[in-house]
Amino acid sequence: MTDREVRRSLEAAVAPFSIEAVFDLLAAWWNDVGEVSPIRRMGFETAVIEIAGNIVEHSRGDAEELRFRLDLVADDETLSATFRDDADPPRLDLSTVGMAGTDDESGRGLALASAGVDEITLRRVGERNVWTLETRRA
C-alpha cells in the first residue's frame, strides 16, 4: 500500500446478529488493505471481533435501541479500529485485564483483544463509549 488509506465503516444494532456483519466488513476491508503479516492480521482481527462481542454481550441500556459504529482504517504504517456505542459506560478498567484461569468458562475476550494489538483504549466521549484498537502493519 502506498500513501493512501483504506477505510470501511459499519453501523449496526448491538445484537448478536451484528457480529456476522463485523466479519463481513473485515473480509471486504482486508481485500483492499494489502500485505499484512499473518500474525498481525490474526491478532488485529481477533481483537476487533472480541471487542464487538464484548459490546454485544455486556452493553447496558435500552437494548432495543442500542447501536454501535465500527470504523476500520489502514494506512502505510498502522491498522486501526474504532468502535463507538451508545450503551451505558462499561464497568471495567483495561489496566486490570488479565487472562482468565484455565478452569474459568469466560473472561478471556478483553485479554485476547489486548494481546492482539499494540494499543487498546476505552474512553467515554459525551454519551458514547469509544474503543480504539491500533497495531503496526509490520
C-alpha positions as CSV (number, residue, x, y, z in Angstrom):
1,M,0.0,0.0,0.0
2,T,1.3,3.4,-0.8
3,D,0.3,6.8,0.7
4,R,-3.4,6.0,0.9
5,E,-5.9,5.0,3.5
6,V,-8.3,2.1,3.2
7,R,-11.5,2.8,5.2
8,R,-14.6,0.8,5.9
9,S,-17.5,1.6,8.3
10,L,-20.4,-0.2,9.7
11,E,-23.4,1.0,11.8
12,A,-25.4,-1.8,13.4
13,A,-27.6,-2.8,16.3
14,V,-25.9,-4.0,19.5
15,A,-27.2,-7.5,18.9
16,P,-25.6,-11.0,18.3
17,F,-26.5,-11.0,14.6
18,S,-24.3,-7.9,14.1
19,I,-21.2,-9.9,14.7
20,E,-21.6,-11.5,11.3
21,A,-21.7,-8.0,9.8
22,V,-18.4,-7.2,11.5
23,F,-16.8,-10.4,10.0
24,D,-18.1,-9.4,6.6
25,L,-16.8,-5.8,6.9
26,L,-13.3,-7.2,7.9
27,A,-13.3,-9.5,4.9
28,A,-14.1,-6.7,2.5
29,W,-11.5,-4.4,4.1
30,W,-8.7,-7.0,4.0
31,N,-9.2,-7.3,0.3
32,D,-8.0,-3.7,-0.2
33,V,-5.6,-3.3,2.7
34,G,-2.6,-5.0,1.0
35,E,0.2,-7.0,2.6
36,V,0.0,-7.6,6.3
37,S,1.8,-10.4,8.1
38,P,-0.4,-13.3,9.1
39,I,0.3,-12.8,12.8
40,R,-0.6,-9.1,12.7
41,R,-3.7,-9.8,10.7
42,M,-4.9,-12.6,13.0
43,G,-4.2,-10.5,16.1
44,F,-6.0,-7.5,14.8
45,E,-9.0,-9.4,13.6
46,T,-9.3,-11.3,16.9
47,A,-9.2,-8.0,18.8
48,V,-11.9,-6.5,16.6
49,I,-14.2,-9.5,17.0
50,E,-13.6,-9.7,20.7
51,I,-14.5,-6.1,21.3
52,A,-17.6,-6.4,19.1
53,G,-18.6,-9.4,21.1
54,N,-17.9,-7.6,24.4
55,I,-20.1,-4.7,23.3
56,V,-22.9,-7.1,22.3
57,E,-22.7,-9.2,25.4
58,H,-22.1,-6.6,28.1
59,S,-23.8,-3.4,26.9
60,R,-26.3,-2.0,29.4
61,G,-29.1,0.4,28.5
62,D,-32.2,0.2,26.3
63,A,-31.3,-3.0,24.5
64,E,-33.8,-2.4,21.7
65,E,-32.3,0.9,20.7
66,L,-28.6,0.4,21.3
67,R,-26.3,0.9,18.3
68,F,-22.6,0.8,17.5
69,R,-20.4,2.1,14.8
70,L,-17.2,0.5,13.7
71,D,-14.6,2.4,11.6
72,L,-11.6,0.5,10.2
73,V,-8.6,2.4,8.8
74,A,-5.4,1.1,7.2
75,D,-2.6,3.3,6.1
76,D,1.1,2.6,5.3
77,E,2.0,2.1,8.9
78,T,-1.0,1.2,11.0
79,L,-4.3,-0.7,11.2
80,S,-6.9,0.8,13.5
81,A,-10.4,0.1,14.5
82,T,-12.7,2.5,16.4
83,F,-16.0,1.3,18.0
84,R,-18.5,3.9,19.2
85,D,-21.5,2.6,21.1
86,D,-24.3,4.3,22.9
87,A,-24.6,1.9,25.8
88,D,-24.1,2.8,29.4
89,P,-20.4,3.2,30.4
90,P,-18.8,-0.2,30.9
91,R,-17.7,-1.0,34.5
92,L,-14.1,-2.0,33.8
93,D,-10.6,-0.9,33.9
94,L,-8.5,-2.1,31.0
95,S,-5.3,-1.8,33.0
96,T,-6.5,-4.6,35.3
97,V,-7.5,-7.0,32.4
98,G,-5.7,-10.4,32.6
99,M,-6.3,-13.8,31.1
100,A,-8.8,-15.9,32.9
101,G,-7.7,-19.2,34.6
102,T,-7.8,-22.5,32.7
103,D,-10.9,-23.6,34.7
104,D,-12.8,-20.3,34.0
105,E,-15.6,-20.5,31.4
106,S,-15.3,-16.9,30.4
107,G,-13.2,-13.8,30.9
108,R,-10.7,-14.2,28.0
109,G,-12.1,-11.7,25.5
110,L,-10.5,-8.5,26.6
111,A,-7.2,-10.2,27.3
112,L,-7.2,-11.7,23.8
113,A,-8.1,-8.3,22.3
114,S,-5.3,-6.6,24.3
115,A,-2.8,-9.3,23.2
116,G,-3.8,-9.0,19.6
117,V,-3.0,-5.3,19.1
118,D,-0.3,-2.8,20.1
119,E,-2.7,-0.5,21.9
120,I,-6.3,-0.6,23.1
121,T,-8.1,2.2,24.8
122,L,-11.6,2.8,26.1
123,R,-13.0,6.2,26.9
124,R,-16.3,7.9,27.3
125,V,-17.0,10.8,24.9
126,G,-20.3,12.5,25.6
127,E,-22.9,9.8,25.7
128,R,-20.8,7.2,23.8
129,N,-18.2,4.6,24.7
130,V,-15.2,4.8,22.3
131,W,-13.0,1.8,22.0
132,T,-9.8,2.3,19.9
133,L,-7.6,-0.5,18.7
134,E,-4.3,0.1,16.9
135,T,-1.4,-2.0,15.7
136,R,1.5,-1.5,13.4
137,R,1.4,-3.3,10.0
138,A,4.8,-4.8,10.4
